[in-house]
Amino acid sequence: MIEIKNLTKTYKTPDGSVEALKDVCITIPDGDIFGIIGMSGAGKSTLVRCINMLERPTEGTILVDGTDMGLLDKKQLRAARRKITMIFQNFNLLMQRNVLKNVCFPLELSGLPKAEAKEKALELLKIVGLEDKANVFPAQLSGGQQQRVAIARALATEPEVLLCDEATSALDPNTTRSILELIRSINEKLGITVIIITHQMSVVETVCRHVAILDNGTVVEQGDVGEVFSKPKTPAARRLVFPEGDTDPVIARDSDETFIRVVFNGGHATSTPLIAQLAIEKGIAANISYASTRNIGDGVYGSMLLGITGGRENIQQAIEYLQKTPGVVAEEVIVRV
């Protein structure tokens, strides 16, 4: 288990002090895939670098399986970092070494004999699907393949925690999905705790079980991905979840519509013409004022705003009908005029 308690990181600048993190508290269970999401400048990368003490917190505590990372001496910290490995957006491969030697590198540093290091590295390349690229150099690989090499190298020390700092940001959507599927497979097969730092909601929705939303250095919401993304409570969370904005809709003063916000959170909703069926089965016509949905894997994510007329009975019936669909949350929203 990773426990982040009252973590604060302050940087000194010529213009004064800047608080990158402010009293951050997060608990990450063993074996979880935990997402930390926020816009640029929210403090995400600073937080992940504090977990393995690449950045020393100004205040607060990082406990990994009960061990206070801030109290370790240099030798102990080096040993701890072997169990907390990291992959990055720009892969950080050694370009003058071929793929096999890149994966062997941390094994050789640990003192493992070359023959054993080679054997283990080949096993790791098989796990990430690159056993046929052992003698190829990084420059000859695609971005997704380079990230797979980086993952194999990160697994070389048999880590208990894998930190992913914007690891898919430089990849196209299809490659991103394949890397996330690989990370999920590694988590399931090896039981490694994964922490994913990202600004992309789709990444968290695809692979994470729990999420913390970081805004201006502060955790504003955290919990189960489905719960946080279907019912965001803070403006920062709503800005991420609802592309139409974090404010309630504005309507004309003479409008008799009531708005329902429908959130799709991973169900198979698009296999059914949900709004059309609402009209056919319940006789309730809905005006789609806004819609932004997307298919991610087998699930549907996104939201829409529906304008409903006909009074309270129609509103209640529409909400009840929509929520019968798995992965769909519907709620009335207050309008401004």
N, C-alpha and C positions, 0 to 999 in steps of 0.2 A: 504494500500500500504506500502511496505517496501522499503526504500531508503537507500542504503549503499553508503556513499559519502567519497571518498578519504581515505579509511580505511587502516591504517598501523598498524601492530603489530610486535614489536621488543622484542626479549628475550635476556636477559643478560646471558652469559655463561662464564665459566672460561677462555675460549679461545677468548672471545670477544662477540660482538653483532651479533645476527642472526635475519634477517628480514623474518618472516614467511609470512607476507602479505605486499604488496607494492602498495599503492594508488589504492585500489580496489573500483570500482564504479559499482553498480548493482541496477536496479530498478525492483521490483517484484510486479506485479499488484495483487489486491485482487482477490481471487478465482483461482489463477493460480496453476499449478503444475510445479515447476521450478527446473531444475536439475543443480547441480554444480558438474562438473566432472573434474578429473585430475588424474595423476599417483600418486603413494605413495610419500608423502613428498611435494606435491604441495601446501599445506596449507588449504585443504578443511575443515578438522575438526576444525582447529583454527577459520576459518571464521564462521562456524555455531555456535560455542561457543561464538563468539563475538556478534552475533545477539541477544541472550538473556542475554548477559553480564556475562556469566560464565567466560569469558575472557574479561578483559578490554582492548580496543584498545589503542595503543600508541598515535595514531592520527586518526582523522576522526570522522564521525558521523553515527549513526544508527538511522533512523527515522522510527517508526512504527505508521502508521496513523497520522503522523505529530508530534508524541511525540519523543523527543530526549531521547533515552534510557540511555545515559551517564549522564544525568542530574537528574535522579531519585534517591531519597534517598532509604534506605534499605526497608522501608515499601512499598513505591511505586513500587519498583522493584519486590518485592514478589507478589504484585497484578498483575503487568504486566506479570510476568512469568506464572501466571495461564492461561493467554490467549495465551501464546507461549509455547506449550509443546513439548516434545522431546522423540523419541524412538531411541534405540541404537542397535548395532550389537549383544551385549551379553545379551539383553533383560532387565537386571537389575531388575528382579522380586525378591520379598521377599520369599525366599525358605521355610521359616517356616510358611508361611500363605498360605491358599488354594487360589484358583483362585478368588472366590468371595471376600475374604478379601483383596486380592491384589488390586482389582478394587475399593473396598470401601475405601482404605487407604487415597487417596487424598481428598475424600469427607469428611471423618471424621476429617482430619486436618483442613478443611475449616469450621468445626463446624456444619455440617449437622447432624441432629439426625440419630441414627443408623438405624432405621426402614426406613427412607427416603433414606439413603445412600444405603441400601440393595436393595430397589426397583429400584433405578436408576442404580445400578451396574448390576442387572439382565437384565435391558433393554439394557445396553451397551454390555453385553455378547451375547445377541441375535443379535445385529448388526454385531458382528464379528463372529457369527456362533458357539459360544461355550456355549450356555445356558445349555447344558447337562453336562458341566465340572465344574460347580460352586464349587463343594465340593472336587475337585481333587487338588492335590498339583503340583506345577510347575515341579518337578522332574519326574512326571508321564506323562508329555506331550512331544510331539515332538517339534522340534525347531520352526516349523511353528505355532504350537498351542501356544507356549510360546510368540511368537511375536504378535499373535492376542490378547493375554491377555494384553501385553504391550500397544497395540494400544487402547484397551478398557479403560485401566487405563489412558492413555493420553487424551482420550476424556471426562473423568469424569468431568473436570473443564470447559467444554464447550469452548474449545479454538478457537481462530480465526486463529491461525497458528500452523501447525504441522511440526516440524523439524525431519528429518529422517537421522541419521548419520550412513551411511553404514548399514542400517537396514536389508538388505537382503544378506549381504556378507557371512554369515555363513549358508545359506540355499541352498538346491539343486535347480536346475533350475525349476522343476515343482512347488515346494513350493514357490520359488521366484515369479513366475507368479501369483500364487493365492494371495499372499500378495499384489502385485502391483495392482491386480484387486480390492482387498478390499480397498486399498488406493484411487484408482480412484473412486470407488463407494461412499466412504465417502466424497471425494471432491465434487462430483456431487450432492449428497443428502443434505449435510450439508453446502456446500459453503466454506469449510475450505481451506485456502491457504496452500499448501504443498511445502516444500523445501526439495529436495532429494540430499544428499551428497553421491557420489558414484565414484568408479573407473571403473564401468562396463558400457560400451556403451549400452548394451542390456537393462539395466534398464531405461536409459534415453529414448531410442527409443520406449520402450513399453508404457511408461506412461506420460512422460513430454511433455509440450507444448513449453516451452522455456528452453534454456540452456546457461550456462556460462562455458567456458573452462578455468581452472586454471592451470597455469604452473609456477613453482618456485615462488609462491606467487603473481603472477600477472594474471589478466584476459586478455587473449590473443584474445578471440573471444566470442561473445554472440549474442543471437537472437533466432528466431524461429528454433526449432529442425530440421525441414526439410531443411531449408536453410543452417544452419551451417554444418549439416552432409553431405549434397549433394555437397556443394561447400566450403570445408574448405580452409581458406586462409593462415593460419600460419603453420609452421612446427609442432608445438605442436598439433594442431588440426588434421593435416594430419596423424600424428603418431597414434592417437586414431581411426580415421575413416578408414584409409587404412592399413590393417594388413601387406600388402606387403612392407610397408615403406613409408616414407615421401619424398622420392626422385623420380625423373622420371626414367623410365626404361632405361637400358643400352642394346644396340643392336650391332650386328656386323657391321663393317664399310660397308660391301657390301650388307647389307639388304636393300630391297626397301619397307619394311613395314612402315606404319604410325600407331601410336598407338592411340586408343580411350579408355578412361577410362569410364566405365559404372557404375553408382552408383544406387543401388536399395534402395529406401527410403520409404518402407512401402506399396508399391503397391502389386498387386496380380500377379507379373510377372512370377512366376514359374508355374502358371497354363497354360502357353503358352511356347512352345519351341522357345524362342525369337530368338536365334542365328540361329537355323535351318530355321526359317521362313524368316529371313533376306536373307539367301542363296536362298531359294525357290522363294520368291516373288520378290527379287531385283537382284538375280544372283550375290550377293556379298558374297564371302567366307571370314570368319573371323577365324583367328588363336587365340585360347584362350591361352594367355601367362600366365595369373594368374586369379584365381577366388576364392573368399571367400564370400559365401552368406549363410544366415540362415533364417529360418522361425521363426518369433516372433509373436505370436497371429495369426492374419489373414494376416499379412504383411510380406514382404520379405525385408531384409536389407543386406547390404554388397556391394562388388564391384568386378569388374573384368577388366582386361586389354585385349583388342582385337587388334591383328595386322591385318591391312587391306592393301591389295595391289590394284593397278589399278588406282592410281592417285587421283587428287583432287575431281573429280566428284563422285567417289565411296565413298570417305571419307564423303563428304557432304550428300550424299544420306543415308549412314549408320547412321549418327548422327540424321538426320531428322526422319528416320524410327524408331530408337530406342526410341526417345523422344516422340513418339506418345503413348507409353505405359504409363499409369498413374503410378506415383511413380518412374519413371526412368529418370535419368539425364545422358547425354552423352556429352563428350567433348574431343577434341583432346589434347594430351599431347606432350610436347616437349621431344625428346629423346636425350640421350648422347651417343656418340660413343667412 
